[in-house]
């Protein structure tokens, strides 16, 4: 699977307001998961069957961290 990332748009969004723009034209998904340095939230879309386009990535806030941990505890 190929992953797309628009570096210029990412930098512009981070500098301007730290958020990605809302879209009525595509399905967007949110994933929360661990990486080596902490817990991250990724917003992405799948414009084609074998492509994931990352819209935004940031550190999970305390509420998101709590939801993630609660979910993972239930799976055990």
Phi, psi and omega in degrees: 000138179267141176244129179255146178212125178265096184299318182295316179293321178301313179296318179298314179296320179295317180290320186285308185206003176069011182231156173269159181279148177287146179230131173267358189254355181213150174286136177238146184234153178238131177235139176238131180193165183276145165233179185303322186267354180157198183257130184239156174245128179241133172252131184212166174225165178238085184292335177224164185303323184248025183227135171245128176250118179281125180266319180199156178214138181203168175288142177292139177280171183304321179295316179295321177298317179296316178299318180296312181297320177299317179297314182294324177296324179291331181285343183280000000 
